Amino acid sequence: MFTQKWRDHWGLAKDPFACEDADKDPLLGEVDSSAVHTGFDRIFGNPDVPAPGIVFGEKGSGKSGLRRMMKRRIEEWNAAHPGKQVFLVEYIDFDVQMEHFRQAIGASADPRKASKAVVAAWQLSDHLDAMLSIGVTQLLDEVLEQGRRPDKLTRKQKTDLQLLTALYDRSPRRTTEEAIRGLRSALKIRGSAGATQKTLAVLVTLLAAFVALAPHLSEWLTWGVALGDPVIWYVAGGVLAALAWGTYEWGQVSASWAARRADKSVRTMPIEAAPLANVLRTLRRKERGEYVLPSGVDEAPRYDLLGRFLGLLKGFGYSGAYVLVDRVDEPSLLSGNDQNMREFVRKLLDIKLLQFPDLAIKLFLPIEMETLHRTASPEELKRMRLDKSNLIQELKWTGQELYEIADQRLKASLDPEAVGANGAKARELRDLFADDLDFQHVKDTLNSLGTPRYAFGFLSAVFSEYVRELPNDLPADEPRWRVPRASFDVQRGAWLDHTGVLRRSLN
């Protein structure tokens, strides 16, 4: 029998168990958002009071599924709480940042050699730069492309936003200069200290010219006062003009130097030094002194910029930010090397970052990294303080949980137009199995498989392999539409052996 005909008989618009990669699963967005692992609430926390959350799990255990469900919950929260929304950053794609970082440190292009060099040189400051880049670019997309305007920003906050834009905006749809011009227009930012300083320099130059020409003006205008040797006045006027333009040019040059230093310090992305220098030139000298730009691998400037960014979010109606960190075992420079992955993630496990006010870092980590805290020294444990981070040491599922999730996926796959029609007979998962199959046996099997990926892959194989043996003209009232225990057990034995091998090789 063709699989589509079997699904039509049961009123299924799509295969409930076809997709095993959460990030490519279209059905995940349609499943009831309450259908989650029992540990979800511990990881998710309370958006009113952002807090960290860390979960370790084997491949296929549903970490990315939990991340996607967390994203849905935040969207639901934002829709229900317009005055206390949460800003969401997904820190899940590391390849671009790592490649630029590799070039910045001059590491070999050979992935095997580059991996070790990149991980050894990568610091917490680089993580902070990468997260700020994603967040700032996202916020600018909301302002410049979606038309979101802040409730009220102070002049200082507008300056913060311009500086963050010059440092971290990496949109593929606009240049940094275009972003800054768009911001100035959107936020009605007028004038700058740089223009004022230039105007002042011009005025002082005019005054210097008047001073230099004073002896001649005295003769022409018959003031009747002898002003002495004209050379003295020439020198005085020249000195006055030189001081005016020297001060102005020093401001221009110092801004360029500061921008170039920041450019070299931010290693995870290319920075255009000119836009940053132009923003710095719009500031008064005292204001410029208040900003500490990225310098080397120093974390302090990044934490300062992070605090400014979170302060800006409040002006846009956000009460805090969630940063979801996932798929660290997928970047090309990290995959296949457990030690490199652990070292990369270890930089994130810092109490100051995990407990930063109004910030919730959520880490979805492979089980191989569980040794990060299990074998850590007392000093490392004090630096991490994972006991305060809502830690789930291993993401495990019971057979009952996996059955309930599978049942929810089935219901989400039903064709709304077919429900109630003669062919739409499935209401829950048990409808697809024959009466000789004890459902405790199904749940025990799912419990043995242990993860959503294996469980859903198994169920997909059970149905697809059974349907292949059915005739295409099977009568609608024929009992063989339902899967018997014998067919179920054939796949059960094969999948338990298969997943055992996969677990040993992957985890």
Beta strands, then each sheet from edge to edge (+ up, - down):
strand 1: 53-57
strand 2: 85-91
strand 3: 318-325
strand 4: 359-366
strand 5: 391-392
sheet 1: 2+ 3+ 4+ 1+ 5+
end
